[in-house]
């Protein structure tokens, strides 16, 4: 019965995407992650610092200065999104994002408490409209890639990161809210249905203190850069 469920799930993904990315073996995944993270203590510390600072933000009370201090700094220094966020049409994005965050605070606070790996598919599907609303609010202000990064730092166990290369890796051509939700579904199905892979992710998460979704992002970034899939 489980085989049938998995077969149907992967068939749904094949129909949704033009190219099919296949997750690695647990041995290959762990090898690539350890190889990449070796001697990267500074980068790990920077990421974890932003995760901690973002966790202390009260969405209902957030102000422009908070967005600049945490989300803005994360996107510019860690996310390397200067070209996008310093474009003239993005002037004042910090103030706009603070307003939107206060508007969706209730939804976002609930999603922060969830772990994508532990949700059942029907539970995830039930959150579709909330996810789309959050992403759309961020995308209108930040663009698609920065929106994914900002949502991730606010809810690192729930929102996966994406950029143009990773979208291509998963065969996703659009960047609207429906595409981002489909991306989340795909990440869930490909990475967390396999018990061995999920346990590997949990072990690495515990060791490096980096969320499972960030570990997946690292691997996918490496594969997309090499175009190996």
Secondary structure by P-SEA (a helix, b strand, c coil): caaaaaaaaaaaaaaaccbbbbbccaaaaaaaaaaaaccaaaaaaaaaaaaaaaaacccccccaaaaaacaaaaaacccccccccccccccaaaaaaaaaaaaaaaaaaaaaacccccccaaaaaaaaaaaaaaaaaaaacccaaaaaaaaaaacccccccccaaaaaaaccccccaaaaaaaaaaaaaaccccaaaaaaaaaaaaaccccaaaaaaaaaaaaaaaccc
